Amino acid sequence: MKAVTPIIALLATAEATCGIPSTGTTKLREEAGKKGILIGSGAINPTYLDDPRFAAVLAEQFNSLSPENELKWSFIHPTEGSFTWETIDRLVDFAEAHGMMVKGHGLISSCCNPDYLLSITDPTAFRAAMAAHFEAVMHRYEGRVDRWDVVTEALKTQGGGLQANDFYNVLGPSYVEEAFRIARAAVPDAKLFISDNLVESLPGKRQDLYDLVSGLVANSVPIDGVALQMHITEVPPTPGVITDMVNAYRELGLEVAISEMDVHTLNTTLQADIYGAVISEALSAGITDITFWGFTDKHAYTWLPGAKPLLFDENYRAKAAFYATHTALTDFVRAP
């Protein structure tokens, strides 16, 4: 990480200039930085930076960011050989200006694949298109994006094996392995993750993911970690489940990250309790990379009508969920 002391001073000036409500406490990134923790916000649409208050809170509270859709294939590479770099360039430039890391989300997903890719039915040609896409995108941000969600939501939503997505339909189940091999060849130094949802809540899907990942490791596939999305609705993960997952993947030589956390409930006390419990267990288990799916309810998406799932309200006031997260960070004592 870059030195952040001058940055924090600049952010204090920005806070006063932009009229951001004070949290009355230290910044999340300040507490995280003391303990070698990445604390990030995902779901960042570059146009949100046009709001100076959004930009100021993002920069002052977080030491990592990742885009929402702007790195997905149809957004960044809509037609063959044509790339829209401007939106991601803006995020990466912003991160570098504010001492933040950048996560690449995501190279492959079940949505957002352009027509020219979907028209390819020959496996050899499809692999070549994957390689060209990965190499172009990853090379452009080599040294500026440190970790990538290579494959996102490979599994069926409720578990039961791999989704029959666009990649599976042409390459079969080996597409996951092939994606990681192509990504490693493109940028050997980047950390490569597989990302999925609901595994903390669904035991069957949790086992599906472990079986998939352990199979990749057994086949010497270059994977560095597992990203737990952690979209929570009303019911928190059973205590100990996060720890068990971290330990299981650690035995495979992999790390675990939380990549898209939000908490959907109408009960603000329950929401704060869930944030505090999940972050506390994650830190104690050894997770050092935690990203929320946005940070302000101004731009939040929820499938639970009326829910406000994030740490700050629509006017950038810190919520109880923020203070529970802050307490989890400040109380955490990292083992020497």
ZADREN-232186 format. One line per 3 residues: number of its first residue (from 1); for each residue y, x, z of N, C-alpha, C, O. Coordinates in pm, whole numbers, plus 50000, padded with zeros to 5 digits. Each point is the difference from the previous one (the first is absolute). Last residue first. Example, Ala and Ser with C-alpha at 12.3 -4.5 7.8 and 13.67 -1.06 7.14 Angstrom:
<rs>
2 = 49775,51285,50708,50119,50082,50006,50109,49923,50073,50111,50051,50017 | 49317,49978,49976,50119,49911,50000,50120,50090,50000,49998,50104,50066
</rs>
This chain:
<rs>
336 = 48767,50037,51598,50035,50134,49950,49895,50053,49906,50014,50111,49949 | 50103,49358,50106,49917,50104,50062,50035,50136,49942,50027,50011,49881 | 50324,49579,50156,49904,50059,49908,49924,50113,50069,50059,50086,50066
333 = 50186,49456,50106,49995,50142,50032,49892,50061,49913,49881,49972,50017 | 50438,49544,50001,49886,50077,49949,50015,50147,50034,50104,50060,49977 | 50229,49597,50112,49898,50016,50104,49883,50088,49955,49926,50052,50083
330 = 50435,49833,49619,50053,50082,50109,49895,50025,50108,49999,50106,50062 | 49889,49614,49566,50028,50136,49957,50044,50089,50117,49952,50112,50015 | 49980,49429,50064,49872,50063,49969,50019,50145,49957,49922,50087,50038
327 = 50463,49652,50031,49935,50035,50126,49866,50068,49976,49966,50097,50068 | 50263,49734,49558,50072,50114,50056,49934,50046,50129,49983,50120,50022 | 49857,49487,49784,49962,50117,49920,50065,50126,50054,49936,50104,50011
324 = 50188,49492,50182,49860,50027,50034,49949,50122,49924,49925,50082,50054 | 50505,49763,49848,49999,50065,50131,49856,50029,50046,49976,50100,50067 | 50090,49666,49523,50054,50136,49992,49986,50071,50134,49955,50114,50005
321 = 49933,49433,49979,49897,50081,49933,50047,50145,49985,49920,50093,50012 | 50378,49578,50150,49906,50045,50104,49890,50087,49940,49951,50092,50065 | 50478,49916,49641,49926,49892,50066,49911,50057,50110,49989,50122,50016
318 = 50496,50036,49712,49866,50035,50045,49937,49885,50078,50066,49937,50083 | 50303,50003,49522,49990,50012,50146,49855,50032,50037,49907,49938,49948 | 50284,49971,49601,49974,50137,50044,50009,50018,50150,50025,50111,50049
315 = 49992,49473,49687,50131,50064,50020,49988,50140,50060,50097,50054,50053 | 49522,49663,49868,50072,49999,49873,50137,50068,50008,50055,50040,49898 | 49590,50127,50462,50024,49868,49943,50082,50012,49872,50027,50111,49952
312 = 49610,50259,50239,50143,49964,50006,50018,49863,49937,49929,49964,49906 | 49634,50221,50117,50059,50054,50123,50147,49962,50021,50048,49995,50113 | 49583,49686,49605,50038,50141,50006,50081,50036,50125,50022,49915,50087
309 = 49792,49637,49721,49895,50095,50038,50043,50142,50033,49915,50082,50035 | 50196,49375,49970,50092,50111,49976,49927,50127,50042,50004,50037,50117 | 49863,49406,49749,49976,50128,50067,50104,50103,49957,50046,49999,49886
306 = 49910,49545,49934,50085,50018,50117,49982,50132,50072,50081,50033,50086 | 49522,49799,49609,50136,49946,49994,50075,50013,50131,49953,49959,50106 | 49670,50357,49694,50004,49906,50112,50141,49943,50008,50091,50068,50046
303 = 49787,50273,49651,49915,49888,49960,49992,49895,50111,49932,49899,49986 | 50466,50488,49877,49899,49953,50094,49923,49884,49939,50056,49919,49926 | 50331,50521,49982,49915,49897,49942,49899,49957,50106,49945,50084,50071
300 = 50577,50164,49955,49859,49986,50035,49933,49891,49918,50062,49900,49962 | 50410,50293,50075,49922,50016,49876,49851,49978,50024,49918,50041,49917 | 50397,49907,50436,50085,49960,49886,49921,50004,49870,50023,49920,49910
297 = 49817,50234,50522,49959,49867,49955,50086,49948,49885,49966,49899,49938 | 49940,50631,50166,50092,49892,50032,49949,49868,49944,49954,49993,49886 | 49807,50423,50060,50048,50009,50139,50094,49886,50037,50021,49976,50119
294 = 49523,50173,49524,50141,49965,50012,50043,50012,50145,49919,50028,50088 | 49638,50017,49892,50022,49943,49867,50142,49943,49994,50021,49878,49994 | 49805,50563,50302,50013,49855,50006,50030,49947,49860,50051,50072,49915
291 = 49690,50397,50281,50100,49940,49913,49997,49849,50016,49893,49940,50005 | 49916,50564,50220,50010,49855,50019,50115,49948,49914,50114,50045,50013 | 49576,50414,50127,50072,49950,49883,49998,49847,50007,49898,49937,49973
288 = 49860,50349,50327,50132,50064,50001,50087,49953,49884,50109,50054,49978 | 49418,49831,50352,50072,49968,49876,50142,50055,50010,50072,49974,50097 | 49578,50040,50256,50028,50117,49917,50065,49970,49867,50011,50090,49917
285 = 49869,49631,50487,49881,50033,49922,50021,50121,49910,49904,50058,49950 | 50452,49762,50310,49900,50058,50090,49875,50042,49925,49933,50097,50038 | 50405,49675,49722,50045,50133,50041,49897,50068,50088,49969,50118,49981
282 = 49944,49436,49895,49997,50088,49884,50040,50143,50036,49933,50096,49961 | 50099,49563,50367,49862,50041,49975,49991,50096,49882,49924,50097,50004 | 50503,49732,50096,49950,50081,50112,49857,50046,49973,49969,50118,50018
279 = 50228,49582,49677,50059,50134,49988,49948,50091,50112,49970,50117,49976 | 49893,49432,50035,49946,50069,49882,50054,50142,49990,49924,50094,49977 | 50240,49627,50370,49860,50033,50020,49943,50078,49882,49928,50099,50019
276 = 50523,49740,49959,49984,50102,50103,49856,50044,50016,49973,50119,50010 | 50125,49526,49691,50056,50127,49953,49975,50111,50103,49954,50109,49966 | 49926,49462,50165,49909,50052,49898,50051,50133,49946,49924,50096,49987
273 = 50344,49670,50322,49879,50049,50065,49904,50063,49899,49938,50103,50027 | 50449,49682,49812,50033,50127,50065,49877,50060,50066,49978,50121,49992 | 49970,49452,49821,50027,50099,49896,50028,50137,50061,49943,50101,49957
270 = 50012,49529,50329,49871,50044,49948,50020,50108,49894,49926,50099,49997 | 50459,49701,50159,49940,50079,50108,49864,50055,49956,49970,50117,50023 | 50261,49587,49691,50060,50134,50000,49945,50089,50111,49994,50122,49985
267 = 49803,49463,49720,50017,50034,50141,50053,50143,50010,49925,50095,49979 | 49932,49691,49617,50124,49934,50041,50036,50031,50145,50106,49959,50048 | 49622,50358,49573,49979,49901,50106,50135,49936,50030,50105,50057,49970
264 = 49678,50385,49751,50042,49866,49961,49960,49900,50109,49883,49966,50016 | 50205,50592,49892,49935,49906,50092,50058,49861,49977,50118,49976,50025 | 49802,50547,49711,50093,49895,50039,49922,49898,50082,49877,49997,49996
261 = 50041,50527,49739,49991,49910,50114,50113,49897,50005,50117,50034,49982 | 49667,50325,49702,50081,49884,49960,50015,49902,50116,49996,49879,49977 | 49758,50560,50040,50083,50012,49881,50090,49883,49968,50093,50016,49921
258 = 49609,50322,50448,50038,49858,49990,50108,49993,49893,50101,50070,50009 | 49489,50313,50034,50141,49963,50010,50011,49848,50010,49910,49927,49960 | 49702,50507,50100,50029,49858,49987,50149,49980,50019,50061,50057,50090
255 = 49581,50376,49747,50099,49945,50091,50020,49852,49971,49961,49949,49895 | 49584,50390,50032,50114,49928,49943,50098,49958,50108,49964,49988,50117 | 49574,50221,49899,50102,50097,49963,50126,49938,49943,50078,50067,49932
252 = 49523,49717,50263,49985,50029,49858,50101,50104,49951,50000,50037,49882 | 50015,49807,50561,49868,50065,49985,49969,50032,49854,49921,50090,49972 | 50464,49660,50132,50019,50140,50038,49869,50078,49987,49999,50116,49960
249 = 49999,49420,49977,50049,50072,49883,50028,50147,50032,49988,50087,49913 | 49866,49635,50440,49898,49998,49894,50046,50079,49878,49922,50077,49944 | 50382,49859,50415,49892,50094,50036,49895,50008,49891,49950,50108,49969
246 = 50400,49579,49981,50052,50136,49991,49889,50101,50029,49986,50100,49929 | 49908,49447,50128,50016,50035,49860,50050,50143,49984,49949,50076,49918 | 50018,49750,50518,49867,50019,49941,50010,50040,49854,49926,50087,49955
243 = 50473,49800,50268,49946,50127,50049,49864,50029,49939,49973,50112,49957 | 50221,49472,49957,50074,50106,49930,49945,50136,50041,49978,50086,49915 | 49846,49543,50311,49957,50003,49860,50070,50111,49923,49937,50072,49922
240 = 50153,49808,50546,49895,50098,49975,49958,50011,49855,49942,50101,49960 | 50275,49446,50221,50023,50133,50055,49879,50092,49978,49886,49961,50024 | 50214,49644,49637,49931,50016,50127,50026,50140,50054,49984,50098,49926
237 = 50382,49689,49750,49868,50060,49995,49939,50010,50140,50071,50018,50098 | 50279,49588,49844,49999,50146,49989,49858,50054,49982,49904,49930,50030 | 50326,49587,49823,49896,50058,50086,49997,50151,49983,49978,50049,49889
234 = 50362,49683,49873,49972,49932,50128,49906,50076,50094,50028,50011,50120 | 50012,50194,49417,50045,49863,50015,49948,49942,50131,49880,49973,50013 | 50212,50538,49712,49941,49925,50112,50060,49859,50005,50122,49984,49993
231 = 49798,50481,49688,50076,49875,49995,49934,49904,50100,49888,49953,49977 | 49990,50533,49904,50038,49942,50129,50102,49886,49987,50100,49998,50070 | 49666,50378,49639,50125,49930,49974,50054,49931,50126,50120,50008,50027
228 = 49593,50448,49924,49978,49864,50048,50131,49923,49982,50101,50036,50060 | 49678,50422,49705,50123,49933,50042,49968,49855,50036,49957,49921,49916 | 49770,50583,50042,49991,49855,49988,50128,49940,50055,50042,50033,50111
225 = 49830,50495,49674,50019,49906,50110,49986,49855,49959,49987,49966,49882 | 49940,50447,49845,50051,50055,50125,50010,49900,50113,50000,50037,50117 | 49696,50076,49398,50078,49899,50071,50041,50058,50135,49920,50068,50065
222 = 49791,50076,49480,50116,50054,50072,50088,49890,50059,50097,49958,49938 | 49350,50059,49976,50121,49947,49937,50121,50046,50081,49996,49993,50123 | 49505,50083,49935,50103,50105,49989,50122,49953,49921,50063,50078,49928
219 = 49545,49661,50219,50001,50045,49861,50108,50104,49973,50032,50029,49884 | 49921,49771,50545,49867,50055,49971,49992,50054,49858,49924,50093,49973 | 50468,49678,50159,49991,50131,50066,49866,50066,49968,49995,50120,49972
216 = 50066,49442,49876,50088,50092,49928,49990,50141,50059,49989,50098,49926 | 49784,49561,50297,49935,50033,49875,50083,50095,49916,49946,50090,49936 | 50237,49739,50456,49898,50100,50034,49920,50039,49876,49957,50114,49988
213 = 50362,49543,49962,50063,50130,50024,49897,50107,50034,50009,50112,49951 | 49844,49438,49985,50062,50052,49878,50051,50141,50021,49972,50089,49920 | 49860,49685,50454,49892,50035,49908,50055,50059,49870,49947,50097,49948
210 = 50360,49737,50368,49936,50124,50047,49890,50043,49904,49988,50118,49968 | 50222,49475,49945,50090,50113,49974,49936,50130,50045,50008,50101,49930 | 49757,49502,50161,50007,50024,49855,50086,50122,49969,49963,50085,49920
207 = 50020,49761,50524,49880,50075,49963,49998,50029,49851,49958,50109,49958 | 50391,49627,50199,50012,50133,50062,49880,50087,49963,50015,50118,49969 | 49977,49432,49912,50082,50078,49908,50022,50141,50055,50005,50097,49924
204 = 49761,49606,50349,49924,50024,49878,50078,50084,49901,49945,50092,49938 | 50265,49769,50471,49897,50103,50018,49921,50031,49873,49967,50116,49974 | 50544,49709,50089,49875,49950,49944,49891,50106,50011,50003,50098,49925
201 = 50451,49983,50225,49970,49865,50047,49862,49949,49959,49942,49917,50069 | 50262,50509,49805,50007,50001,50146,49957,49865,50058,49968,49990,50118 | 50068,50076,49413,49879,50065,50051,50000,50007,50153,49895,50009,50062
198 = 50450,49807,49615,49914,49914,50084,49877,50068,50056,49918,49935,50065 | 50314,50297,49502,50053,49909,50101,49889,49929,50076,49886,49993,49954 | 50199,50518,49767,49946,49864,49994,50048,49919,50119,50053,50053,50098
195 = 49969,50462,49600,50071,49904,50085,49936,49863,49987,49972,49953,49890 | 49947,50622,50035,49958,49868,49956,50059,49900,50099,49994,50022,50121 | 50189,50502,49751,49951,49896,50090,49943,49882,49921,50041,49974,49887
192 = 50131,50590,50090,49954,49884,49924,49932,49900,50093,49908,50034,50073 | 50466,50419,49908,49901,49926,50079,49968,49869,49929,50090,49930,49952 | 50078,50536,49794,50039,49871,50057,49887,49941,50084,49883,50021,49970
189 = 50106,50396,49761,50047,50012,50138,50035,49866,50065,50026,49997,50120 | 49816,50073,49408,49898,50041,50099,50047,49998,50144,49917,49985,50090 | 50200,49745,49455,50082,50069,50101,49907,50041,50115,49976,49921,50091
186 = 49824,49918,49506,50141,49994,49961,50088,50078,50095,50083,50080,49957 | 49450,49867,50124,50024,50093,49890,50147,50003,49961,50053,50105,49961 | 49809,49585,50363,49992,50137,50053,50026,50102,49891,50066,50101,50024
183 = 49915,49445,49848,50118,50027,50082,49999,50142,50055,50103,50067,50001 | 49519,49779,49760,50114,50017,49909,50126,50035,50079,50077,50086,49958 | 49541,49809,50288,49981,50128,49932,50115,50028,49904,50047,50113,49990
180 = 49943,49471,50232,50029,50110,50092,49983,50136,49934,50078,50091,50027 | 49810,49523,49723,50143,50002,50028,50036,50116,50092,50099,50069,49977 | 49446,49844,49928,50070,50065,49889,50150,50008,50025,50064,50099,49964
177 = 49662,49671,50349,49975,50144,50001,50080,50071,49891,50060,50104,50024 | 49958,49434,49973,50065,50050,50121,49985,50152,50007,50097,50073,50021 | 49686,49684,49632,50144,50020,49975,50070,50057,50123,50096,50076,49986
174 = 49427,49790,49962,50037,50143,50004,50150,50021,49982,50048,50112,50015 | 49721,49454,49955,50037,50045,50135,50041,50146,50008,50063,50040,50098 | 50004,49741,49424,49901,49972,50103,50043,50058,50134,50113,50046,50014
171 = 50131,49953,49551,49930,50121,50045,49888,49974,50099,49920,50089,50029 | 50350,49553,49770,49975,50096,49891,49912,50116,50046,49910,50042,49928 | 50215,49609,50375,49947,49931,49882,49970,50094,49885,49912,49972,49918
168 = 50300,50175,50490,49857,49974,50018,49941,49941,49871,49888,50036,49962 | 50572,50013,50054,49937,50132,49991,49848,49987,50012,49925,50065,49927 | 50353,49550,50122,50011,50051,49863,49928,50133,49983,49946,50027,49892
165 = 49860,49686,50505,50137,50011,49947,49999,50064,49862,49894,50023,49942 | 49776,49768,50430,49983,50020,49856,50139,50004,49937,50040,49908,49929 | 49834,50236,50592,50056,49899,49912,49967,50034,49854,49991,50117,49964
162 = 49689,50052,50443,50116,50030,49919,50048,49877,49922,49920,49918,49955 | 49805,49991,50502,49991,50095,49890,50129,50014,49922,50104,49946,50038 | 49835,49773,50355,49891,49965,49910,49995,50088,49876,49946,49959,49897
159 = 50499,49868,50417,49883,50087,50006,49892,49953,49904,50013,49895,49937 | 50422,49904,50095,49923,49967,50120,49877,50090,50018,49916,49974,50087 | 50374,50102,49538,50089,49972,50112,49925,49973,50129,50039,50051,50106
156 = 49750,50276,49528,50033,49857,50003,50074,49967,50129,49975,50062,50103 | 50068,50444,49738,49901,49906,50050,50046,49855,49986,50119,49972,49997 | 50154,50410,49886,49881,50002,49914,49900,49893,50039,49924,49952,49916
153 = 50566,50184,50220,49929,49872,50003,49886,49996,49899,49992,49909,49917 | 50285,50502,49993,50043,49899,50097,49920,49872,49981,49989,49948,49889 | 50020,50621,49989,49938,49871,49969,50035,49903,50112,49977,50028,50118
150 = 50249,50378,49892,49942,50013,49866,49939,49868,49955,50025,49955,49888 | 50371,50206,50446,49897,49898,50002,49941,49996,49860,50057,49940,49909 | 50192,50503,50299,49990,49892,49903,49893,49900,50043,49893,50039,50046
147 = 50466,50404,50124,49874,49931,50015,50003,49874,49913,50105,49942,49975 | 50264,50371,50033,49898,50083,50065,49864,49933,50012,49900,50068,50021 | 50563,49964,49654,49916,49895,50060,49879,50069,50057,49924,50064,49927
144 = 50364,50224,49890,50100,49906,50053,49934,49877,50061,50057,49939,50091 | 49704,50421,49689,50084,50068,50096,50106,49910,50062,50069,50041,50093 | 49756,49784,49461,49927,50105,50071,50096,50076,50091,50106,50044,49956
141 = 49970,49579,49725,50040,49999,50141,49923,50103,50083,49997,49993,50123 | 49934,49956,49402,50145,49984,50013,50044,50014,50146,50107,50053,50028 | 49430,49951,49863,50069,50126,49970,50150,49987,50019,50065,50092,50050
138 = 49665,49522,49999,49984,50093,50112,50069,50133,49974,50054,50060,50092 | 49951,49606,49565,50068,49952,50121,49991,50103,50112,50101,50031,50063 | 49677,50063,49525,50144,49984,49978,50072,49964,50129,50103,50060,50033
135 = 49425,49970,49976,50062,50131,49982,50151,49988,49981,50076,50078,50057 | 49664,49526,49974,50003,50072,50127,50075,50132,49984,50085,50035,50083 | 49843,49714,49522,50092,49933,50092,50013,50078,50131,50112,50026,50044
132 = 49576,50125,49638,50136,50020,49949,50103,49937,50095,50105,50059,50025 | 49438,49873,50070,50038,50140,50021,50143,50025,49954,50076,50068,50069 | 49739,49504,49853,50019,50025,50143,50050,50141,50025,50095,50021,50075
129 = 49781,49871,49489,50127,49933,50036,50030,50020,50148,50115,50024,50037 | 49474,50133,49807,50108,50083,49945,50137,49939,50033,50094,50073,50030 | 49521,49682,50080,50015,50117,50088,50115,50088,49953,50078,50050,50081
126 = 49809,49593,49642,50061,49950,50124,50021,50114,50098,50106,50009,50063 | 49664,50076,49536,50143,49982,49975,50073,49952,50125,50114,50038,50025 | 49420,49998,49999,50058,50134,49978,50151,49990,49977,50076,50079,50056
123 = 49669,49514,49989,50015,50077,50125,50066,50137,49981,50081,50041,50083 | 50014,49515,49617,49912,50116,49993,50019,50086,50124,50112,50043,50028 | 50157,49572,49880,49867,49962,50052,49900,50115,49994,49893,49991,50059
120 = 50674,49869,49932,49902,50108,49980,49868,49960,50063,49993,49973,50120 | 50410,49766,49909,49942,49988,49866,49894,50106,49973,49928,49992,49901 | 50340,49990,50499,49897,49896,50002,49935,49981,49864,49891,49943,49991
117 = 50476,50357,50059,49883,50051,50071,49887,49898,49993,49884,50037,49978 | 50526,49841,49838,49940,50105,49917,49878,50061,50069,49905,50041,49933 | 50356,49624,50290,49913,49948,49895,49935,50111,49919,49884,49987,49959
114 = 50255,50112,50556,50064,49959,49874,49899,49959,49893,49883,50035,50006 | 50100,49915,50547,49951,50091,49897,50046,49952,49863,49984,49882,49967 | 50053,49927,50515,50109,50079,49941,49951,50107,49902,50048,50113,50002
111 = 49620,49727,50391,50105,49929,49926,50079,50099,49917,49981,50122,50008 | 49668,50023,50269,49939,49892,49923,50102,49920,49922,49965,49925,49909 | 50103,50603,50196,49988,49877,50078,49943,49891,49910,49993,50016,49878
108 = 50139,50557,50152,49914,49895,49945,50003,49881,50094,49984,50015,50121 | 50321,50334,49968,49960,50036,49865,49915,49893,49933,50021,49968,49883 | 50367,49941,50484,49865,50050,50002,49957,50017,49854,50045,49929,49911
105 = 50281,50238,50433,49922,49875,50005,50029,49921,49874,50115,49967,49975 | 49988,50539,50276,49984,49935,49871,49907,49881,50009,49879,50016,50017 | 50465,50231,50357,49861,49970,49967,49997,49927,49867,50079,49909,49976
102 = 50288,50441,50293,49974,49889,49908,49850,49987,49978,49931,50098,49974 | 50455,50114,50422,49885,50021,49914,49984,49876,49911,50056,49895,50027 | 50424,50283,50196,49886,49910,50009,49889,50045,49906,50026,50060,49896
99 = 50465,50080,50195,49894,50068,50072,49876,49916,50021,49937,50007,50105 | 50472,49885,49634,49999,49960,50140,49880,50056,50077,49962,49945,50103 | 50125,50128,49425,50135,50010,50056,50003,49970,50149,50094,50039,50069
96 = 49505,49908,49681,50033,50141,50014,50138,50019,50063,50021,50095,50076 | 49838,49465,49824,49918,50060,50106,50037,50146,50023,50014,50043,50114 | 50190,49732,49527,50050,49949,50129,49923,50065,50115,50059,50044,50098
93 = 49792,50047,49467,50127,50067,50027,50058,49957,50135,50050,50083,50076 | 49566,49697,49774,49969,50138,50036,50127,50078,50031,50004,50077,50096 | 50042,49480,49748,49939,50004,50134,49973,50143,50045,50028,50036,50115
90 = 50136,49900,49448,50102,49962,50098,49944,50005,50142,50066,50048,50092 | 49644,50026,49542,50090,50113,50021,50104,49967,50107,50033,50085,50083 | 49690,49571,49772,49934,50089,50096,50084,50125,50024,50006,50050,50112
87 = 50160,49645,49572,49990,49934,50130,49935,50091,50104,50048,50009,50113 | 49999,50137,49426,50126,49993,50074,49984,49941,50140,50061,50049,50095 | 49606,50029,49530,50007,50090,50114,50116,49968,50095,49997,50039,50117
84 = 49687,49743,49492,50128,49962,50062,50014,50078,50130,49963,49951,50107 | 49747,50128,49399,50005,49996,50145,50139,49958,50047,50101,50034,49938 | 49532,49990,49607,50136,49966,50043,50003,49979,50150,49927,49915,50053
81 = 49671,50171,49678,50092,50110,49975,50142,49976,50044,50085,50087,49984 | 49633,49484,49961,49938,50133,49988,50105,50105,49965,50073,49988,49901 | 50085,49597,50382,49942,50014,49867,49953,50144,49983,50051,50091,50065
78 = 50104,49783,50359,49973,49867,49944,49942,50000,49860,49925,49910,49964 | 50150,50387,50476,49944,50042,49871,49965,49875,49919,49883,49978,49967 | 50305,49990,50472,50049,50134,49966,49958,50044,49860,50062,50090,49943
75 = 49817,49474,50227,50142,50019,50032,50051,50134,49951,50108,50009,49943 | 49433,49855,50022,50081,49924,49905,50150,50014,50027,50082,49970,49914 | 49600,50258,50380,49992,50043,49860,50095,49924,49909,50074,50062,49925
72 = 50058,50024,50583,49883,49938,49939,50012,50009,49848,50110,50007,49945 | 50225,50140,50370,49908,50101,49950,49873,49938,49942,49913,50072,49950 | 50438,49659,50244,50062,50079,49893,49913,50114,49948,50029,50055,49894
69 = 49928,49586,50470,49927,49986,49874,50036,50105,49896,49932,50013,49898 | 50210,50044,50572,49918,49879,50001,49915,49995,49873,49878,50016,50007 | 50286,50459,50225,50046,49885,49923,49909,49880,50019,49891,50010,50056
66 = 50216,50377,50323,49915,49980,49882,50045,49874,49928,50055,49909,50063 | 50096,50490,50361,50014,49873,49928,49899,49995,49887,49946,50102,49958 | 50215,50182,50543,49916,49988,49882,50030,49866,49932,50040,49904,50066
63 = 50152,50228,50350,49992,50133,49938,49907,50000,49878,49963,50106,49950 | 50377,49516,50345,49870,50037,49944,50004,50138,49937,50102,50042,49945 | 50282,49722,50265,49886,49964,50083,49867,50060,49953,49908,50013,50080
60 = 50534,50040,49701,50015,50043,50139,49873,49977,50082,49977,50071,50097 | 50056,49804,49434,50012,50145,50018,50005,50041,50146,49947,50105,50037 | 50036,49431,49850,49881,50067,49948,50005,50150,50030,49903,50058,50048
57 = 50480,49689,50049,49892,49979,50098,49872,50068,49955,49931,50063,50081 | 50438,49958,49622,50028,50073,50123,49889,49983,50104,49961,50097,50064 | 50021,49662,49523,49980,50144,49980,50019,50078,50129,49924,50093,50029
54 = 50171,49444,49978,49857,50024,49979,49973,50150,49990,49913,50054,50069 | 50531,49820,49944,49937,49984,50132,49849,50022,49991,49941,50064,50086 | 50325,49941,49516,50019,50121,50083,49939,49988,50138,49961,50101,50059
51 = 49886,49681,49469,50055,49949,50127,50017,50119,50094,49900,50056,50045 | 49895,50019,49549,50137,49960,49968,50072,49943,50122,50123,50000,50006 | 49411,50120,49983,50091,50107,50042,50144,49970,49963,50091,50068,50048
48 = 49539,49658,49819,50043,49973,50137,50098,50105,50050,50080,49974,50090 | 49697,50056,49485,50124,49922,49998,50047,49967,50141,50119,49971,50019 | 49460,50261,49900,50122,50082,49992,50130,49920,49998,50103,50052,50044
45 = 49454,49801,50215,50049,49980,49864,50131,50079,49988,50090,49981,50081 | 49492,50058,50276,50140,50027,49973,50028,49983,49851,49959,50082,49918 | 49625,49885,50385,50059,49881,49935,50149,50019,49973,50078,49905,50009
42 = 49724,50390,50388,49961,49975,49862,50075,49879,49947,50096,49953,50061 | 49997,50415,50356,50013,49865,49947,49954,50000,49855,50050,50076,49917 | 49829,50264,50540,50057,49970,49870,50019,49853,49973,49945,49914,50069
39 = 49935,50544,50263,50024,49857,50024,50080,49950,49878,50113,50042,49979 | 49574,50411,50192,50074,49937,49893,50013,49852,50033,49900,49932,50023 | 50033,50494,50332,49955,49872,49945,50088,49961,49882,50122,50013,50006
36 = 49888,50367,50339,49934,50025,49873,49946,49875,49934,49898,50006,49931 | 50373,50036,50479,49854,50004,50019,49924,50016,49870,49879,49979,49995 | 50603,49984,50047,49967,50085,50114,49851,50024,50011,49956,50099,50059
33 = 50222,49596,49618,50012,50139,49962,49965,50097,50112,49948,50109,49975 | 50071,49418,50099,49883,50038,49922,50003,50150,49967,49898,50068,50007 | 50474,49744,50210,49885,50005,50090,49874,50044,49926,49920,50077,50054
30 = 50464,49866,49687,50027,50103,50099,49879,50018,50091,49953,50111,50023 | 50056,49541,49663,49966,50128,49938,50025,50116,50095,49934,50104,49992 | 50184,49455,50145,49855,50015,49987,49964,50137,49944,49907,50064,50049
27 = 50550,49896,50221,49944,49955,49873,49849,50019,50000,49947,50089,50066 | 50336,49818,50396,49983,50103,49898,49935,49941,49875,49946,49890,50003 | 50334,49767,50285,49902,50101,50036,49990,50103,49889,50073,49992,49901
24 = 50189,49599,50085,50015,50040,50139,49902,50105,50045,49988,50027,50119 | 50108,49752,49440,49876,49966,50071,50011,50031,50149,49919,49953,50080 | 50491,49908,49563,49934,50108,50073,49872,49950,50064,49994,49887,50049
21 = 50241,49922,49490,49985,49975,50144,49925,50115,50068,49899,50048,49948 | 50402,50032,49614,49862,49969,50036,49993,49970,50149,50056,50076,50079 | 50326,50040,49596,49994,49891,50094,49860,49957,50036,49973,49882,50019
18 = 50211,50486,49690,49938,49882,49940,49990,49882,50095,49961,49891,49959 | 50229,50536,50179,50069,49957,49879,49946,49869,49947,50077,49914,49958 | 49715,50299,50414,50133,49950,50037,50072,49943,49878,50065,49896,50009
15 = 49520,50306,49920,49982,49881,50084,50135,49938,50035,50018,49879,49995 | 49972,50536,49779,49971,49887,49910,49986,49871,50078,50046,49895,49955 | 50004,50502,50288,50125,49966,49932,49982,49879,49909,50084,49911,49995
12 = 49537,50263,50205,50082,49937,50104,50135,49958,49943,50054,49894,50033 | 49657,50353,49695,49957,49860,50011,50079,49927,50108,50028,49881,49986 | 50039,50583,49952,50055,49925,49889,49965,49852,50009,50081,49913,49969
9 = 49727,50374,50345,50144,49991,50023,50067,49920,49889,50087,49917,50027 | 49461,50181,49928,50018,49898,50103,50149,49983,50032,50047,49889,50024 | 49832,50454,49679,49978,49869,49939,50025,49890,50100,50065,49900,49968
6 = 49946,50554,50171,50121,49960,49926,49986,49862,49940,50097,49925,49993 | 49515,50232,50234,50115,49985,50090,50128,49965,49926,50069,49907,50043 | 49469,50188,49779,50059,49866,49997,50124,49986,50088,50064,49895,49998
3 = 49604,50472,49684,50075,49984,50124,50076,49869,49996,50059,49965,49899 | 49506,50035,49811,50127,50072,50003,50065,49984,50137,49967,49908,50075 | 49490,50081,49846,50121,49915,50000,50125,50088,50000,49999,50109,50056
</rs>
